Every structure is written in C-alpha cells, then in structure tokens.
Amino acid sequence: MYELFGKRLFDILIIFCAGVLLSPLMVLISLLIKIFDCGPVFFKQKRVGQHGDIFWFYKFRSMPVNTGDISSDKIGEIKLSWIGKVIRRTNLDELPQLLNILKGDMSVVGPRPSIPSQGELIAIRKNNGSILFRPGLTGLAQICSFDGMTVSQKAEYDARYVDNISFKNDIKIILGTFTYLLKPPPVY
C-alpha cells in the first residue's frame, strides 16, 4: 500500500517541509552562484525516469557553463569554482530536485536517475525492474558510496531497494543520507 499511495504522499509532505525550511538557503546559494560564477544558477539536463521516460532534471549549477553530460564517475576531471565545490561536496546542488519531486518526476528515495547515454545502467534497470519506479533524490546506492561503484553494483542496489520498498526503509535511507554527508569527501 505504501508503494502505491503512501510514498507519493510522503514525498509531498517532505517537499513542503523542506521547501519552507530550505528556501532561504536556496536563495543564498542562487545569489552566490550568480555573483561568483557568472552564468545560469540552475543546471538542467535530460534524465531517464520511471518507465524509461525522459524528464528535465534540475540542480544548482556547480560545473562550468556549457559542461556537457558527464556521469558521476568522471566528475574529478572537471574544474569547479569554489562555490561549485562547496555545494557539490555538501550535496546542496541537489536541492532544486525538490521541484522534480513536486512535479512527480522523482521521489525522495529511489534509484538515482541516469543520463540517457548510460545505456548499460538503463538496460540492467530494465532487466531488474527498478526502472518501473520513480528515481530518487537519494537512494540505497547513494548511501553505499555511489560514485565509486560499477554500473552493475549500482543496479544491484537499485534492485534491492525496489524489492523492499517500505516507509521504514525510506526513513532508514534518508537518515543514512545524512550520515553519508558527514563522511570525508572522496579523493580523485
């Protein structure tokens, strides 16, 4: 029952609370990006969502203007501004995805949305059924060192998550996300 109705209700409740609490921080980040790293505040990219549908994914822009599609394992090759480094390390660049969740493109917890060029990951997700679910702002793979994983490892965590969707597991993953954010940054 949670999977069909409760999860979306939970997402909307979280988005409402997070939006109210985090809106001053989001305004501050927007101003800092605009002042110190001229260009657009938001990064918008096509991502693969539920059922393989493509949607526009939003983040605060942490990379240089006109950076193309790049997977998370190649981030170390990009030179970031100081504000880009800060919001990326703290995952504050992810806050605009609250809009994706509100629109119904994403959920608070689920597999991370892939870029369309990640054909192997998409194929594995189709095979294991995880593509049938909304992608998440955070997920089981993210709290288990997402950036260092192989494609098959990511997809394995995605499958494990969708096989065990529950309110309790979503809460555990959300709490695990805060613990993950306290870890030292990866060395590239």
Number of C-alpha atoms within 10 A of each C-alpha: 7 12 13 8 9 13 19 19 12 16 18 19 13 15 20 14 10 13 17 9 11 13 12 11 13 17 10 11 21 16 13 15 22 15 11 12 20 11 13 14 19 17 18 15 15 16 21 23 26 18 15 19 13 17 17 14 23 20 21 24 27 24 19 16 13 8 11 9 11 13 12 12 13 10 13 11 9 11 12 17 14 13 18 22 15 14 18 18 15 12 13 17 23 17 21 20 22 23 16 21 23 18 11 15 22 27 27 26 23 26 30 24 24 19 19 17 13 14 11 12 20 22 14 19 23 15 12 17 16 25 27 15 19 24 28 21 22 21 24 28 23 23 17 15 12 18 15 13 15 12 14 13 14 24 27 17 19 26 22 15 21 19 12 12 15 16 14 10 14 21 12 12 23 19 12 17 17 11 11 16 13 10 8 8 10 10 5 8
